[in-house]
Amino acid sequence: MKLIIKCSIFFALNFVQFLYIDIYSYFFSSSIAAFSFVFNLKNPMSALSISTPGIGVAHLPNQKHKIASSKGANFTLMMCGESGLGKTTFMNTLFATTVKNYKVPEKRYEKQLDRTVEIEITKAEIEENKFKVRLTVIDTPGFGDYVNNRDSWLPIVDFIDEQHENYMRQEQQPFRQGKIDMRVHACLYFIWPNGHSLKALDIEAMKRLGSRVNLIPIIAKADTLTPKDLQAFKENVRECIQKNNINVYRCPVESEDEETTARNQAIIDALPFSIIGSTEIVTTKDGRQVRGREYSWGVAEVENDDHCDFTKLRNLLIRSHMLDLITSTEDYHYEYYRQQQMATRKFGEPKLKKSENPKFREKEEALRKSFTEKVRNEESRFRQWEQQLISERDRLNKDLETQHAHIKALETELDLMYQQVGRNGGSMLRR
């Protein structure tokens, strides 16, 4: 009996010991789990590092890509330069299609008598791999085509500022859906290949354009210069740009890819870009079909880096830096304009126009001169008429005085006759 009781007590003590060990291990493991849970909350990076499948945040760029692909993009290019530099040909060559129709050579200069700089807008939609770009091409016919080109850049500058103003007004409206965005993303300034340097008109126009838009200088018709003269002309243009503190667009160079960095550096080194424009397909001596211009000495190829910088410029505008052109316009040029206007104007207040269009100013001056001449002629005619009236009045007054004197004389003579008749009648009565 005692043995049985001792065995029971021994088994009971062992059971309590094992139970205590299980309870202690349970609470210890729970505390470790709780500690690890708190540690993970305080250190989210450690929590992400141990999560294997992820929650799907990395798919956001794919969603953004789908939205951007469905919406498309707006891209506005402005071409500025004298007539005859091949701006229309270059634009059609750049997009490999007829974006802008050519002008009839006989009618190219028919509006030069107006001495005006016009703004021509051409819109097109380009689709590639189901991605649409709403392209707007702005031409400036009449710029630099006259002997006196004073203030000929004002219509261009006013147009750029007007697009910023229109977009800012749309942002201030209660409903901002369907905004019309025609802000100029890049201005291609065509330089005449004179072989020397920039003209005074080019310097003044590029100064004002560079502070408002992404300015890209272009040497047109590079096939008219020898490679040596072209390189010397490029150096002169670079020195002139640096000397006059002209802001030109420079694409970002640094990139994670060495090949991309080298390509961006090559684009920067090519400024100002020398281009050859042609939409014709010609055959080279080795039988290749290329786009270029055929001469007696050979073929000037458009897409040959040894002949011109067309491919570098196309990469800059379309293939590699179109997004940077758009974002720099929105984040820098538009924001700078918006800050300047918000600092000087009240909300909703209209903009005061400081500059005038030379077209209207010259017409106003012509009308003023014509009006002054007409007024001068009318005043001269009125003075002559006044002199005639005064002369006629004096003549009539003189005739009236003569008639009055004649009447006075007749009255005097009549009185004398009455007196004589009276005296004669009295003498006859006395007799």
MOQUIFEN-V305128 format. One record per pair of residues at least 6 apart in sequence whose ideal C-beta (glycine too) atoms are under 8 Angstrom apart, sorted by the first residue. I is the first residue (numbers start at 1). J is the second residue. If there is no record, write none. Layout:
I;J, I;J
This chain:
39;46, 40;46, 40;47, 41;47, 69;130, 69;131, 72;131, 72;132, 72;133, 72;134, 73;131, 73;132, 73;133, 73;134, 73;322, 73;326, 74;133, 74;134, 74;136, 74;181, 74;182, 74;326, 75;133, 75;134, 75;135, 75;136, 75;185, 75;322, 75;325, 75;326, 76;135, 76;136, 76;137, 76;138, 76;163, 76;182, 76;183, 76;184, 76;185, 76;186, 77;91, 77;135, 77;136, 77;137, 77;138, 77;184, 77;185, 77;186, 77;187, 77;188, 77;317, 78;137, 78;138, 78;140, 78;156, 78;160, 78;184, 78;186, 78;187, 78;188, 78;213, 79;87, 79;90, 79;91, 79;137, 79;138, 79;139, 79;140, 79;187, 79;188, 79;190, 80;140, 80;143, 80;156, 80;187, 80;188, 80;189, 80;190, 80;205, 80;209, 81;87, 81;140, 81;143, 81;144, 81;188, 81;189, 81;190, 81;191, 81;192, 81;218, 81;220, 82;143, 82;144, 82;145, 82;190, 82;192, 83;108, 83;109, 83;141, 83;142, 83;144, 83;145, 84;108, 85;190, 85;192, 85;220, 85;221, 86;190, 86;220, 86;221, 86;277, 87;139, 87;188, 87;190, 87;220, 88;100, 88;101, 88;102, 88;103, 88;139, 89;102, 89;277, 89;278, 89;279, 90;188, 90;218, 90;220, 90;275, 90;277, 91;99, 91;100, 91;137, 92;98, 92;99, 92;100, 92;277, 92;279, 93;277, 93;278, 93;279, 93;291, 93;302, 93;310, 94;313, 94;314, 94;317, 94;318, 95;124, 95;126, 95;135, 97;126, 98;279, 99;122, 99;124, 99;135, 99;137, 100;122, 100;137, 100;139, 109;145, 111;118, 111;141, 111;142, 112;142, 112;145, 112;146, 114;142, 114;359, 115;142, 115;146, 115;148, 115;358, 115;359, 115;362, 116;142, 116;155, 116;358, 116;359, 117;140, 117;141, 117;142, 117;143, 117;152, 117;153, 117;154, 117;155, 117;156, 117;358, 117;359, 118;140, 118;141, 118;142, 118;155, 119;138, 119;139, 119;140, 119;155, 119;156, 119;159, 120;138, 120;139, 120;140, 120;141, 121;136, 121;137, 121;138, 122;136, 122;137, 122;138, 122;139, 123;134, 123;135, 123;136, 123;137, 124;135, 124;137, 125;132, 125;133, 125;134, 125;135, 126;132, 126;133, 126;135, 127;133, 136;182, 138;159, 138;184, 140;155, 140;156, 142;152, 143;149, 143;152, 143;153, 143;156, 143;205, 144;152, 144;201, 146;152, 149;201, 150;358, 151;355, 151;358, 152;201, 152;205, 152;358, 153;204, 153;205, 153;208, 153;209, 154;355, 154;356, 154;357, 154;358, 155;357, 155;358, 155;359, 156;205, 156;209, 157;208, 157;209, 157;212, 157;355, 158;353, 158;355, 158;357, 159;184, 160;184, 160;187, 160;209, 160;212, 160;213, 161;212, 161;337, 163;182, 163;183, 163;184, 164;183, 164;333, 164;334, 164;337, 164;338, 165;337, 165;341, 165;351, 166;180, 166;182, 167;179, 167;180, 167;181, 167;182, 167;183, 167;334, 168;334, 168;337, 168;338, 168;341, 170;176, 170;179, 170;180, 171;179, 172;347, 172;348, 183;329, 183;330, 183;333, 183;334, 184;213, 184;329, 185;213, 185;214, 185;325, 185;326, 185;329, 186;213, 186;214, 186;216, 186;249, 186;317, 186;325, 187;209, 187;213, 187;214, 187;215, 187;216, 188;216, 188;218, 189;202, 189;205, 189;206, 189;209, 189;215, 189;216, 189;217, 189;218, 190;218, 190;220, 191;198, 191;202, 191;217, 191;218, 191;219, 191;220, 191;237, 191;272, 192;199, 192;220, 193;219, 193;220, 193;221, 193;222, 193;224, 193;225, 193;230, 193;233, 194;233, 195;225, 195;229, 195;232, 195;233, 196;233, 196;236, 197;233, 197;236, 197;237, 197;239, 197;240, 198;206, 198;236, 198;237, 198;240, 198;241, 203;240, 203;244, 203;246, 206;215, 206;217, 206;241, 206;244, 206;246, 206;248, 207;244, 207;245, 207;246, 209;215, 210;246, 210;247, 210;248, 211;247, 212;333, 212;337, 213;329, 213;333, 214;249, 214;325, 214;328, 214;329, 214;333, 215;246, 215;247, 215;248, 215;249, 216;248, 216;249, 216;273, 216;313, 216;316, 216;317, 217;237, 217;241, 217;248, 217;271, 217;272, 217;273, 218;272, 218;273, 218;274, 218;275, 218;313, 219;230, 219;233, 219;234, 219;237, 219;272, 219;273, 219;274, 219;275, 220;275, 220;277, 221;276, 221;277, 222;230, 222;274, 222;275, 222;276, 222;307, 222;308, 222;309, 223;276, 223;293, 223;295, 223;300, 223;307, 223;308, 225;233, 230;274, 234;272, 234;274, 237;272, 238;271, 238;272, 240;246, 241;248, 241;272, 248;271, 248;272, 249;325, 249;328, 250;268, 250;271, 251;264, 251;267, 251;268, 251;316, 251;320, 251;321, 251;324, 252;264, 252;321, 252;324, 253;261, 253;264, 253;265, 253;268, 254;261, 254;264, 255;261, 255;264, 260;320, 263;315, 263;320, 264;320, 266;312, 267;312, 267;315, 267;316, 267;321, 270;309, 270;312, 270;313, 273;309, 273;310, 273;312, 273;313, 274;308, 274;309, 275;308, 275;309, 275;310, 275;313, 276;292, 276;293, 276;300, 276;301, 276;302, 276;307, 276;308, 276;310, 277;302, 277;310, 278;291, 278;292, 278;293, 278;300, 278;302, 279;291, 280;291, 280;292, 280;293, 280;294, 281;289, 281;290, 281;291, 282;289, 282;290, 282;291, 282;292, 282;293, 282;294, 282;299, 283;289, 283;290, 283;299, 284;290, 284;298, 284;299, 284;301, 285;298, 285;299, 290;299, 290;301, 290;302, 290;303, 290;304, 291;301, 291;302, 291;303, 292;299, 292;300, 292;301, 292;302, 292;304, 292;307, 293;299, 293;300, 300;307, 300;308, 301;307, 301;308, 302;308, 302;310, 303;310, 303;311, 305;311, 305;312, 315;321, 317;325, 341;351, 345;351
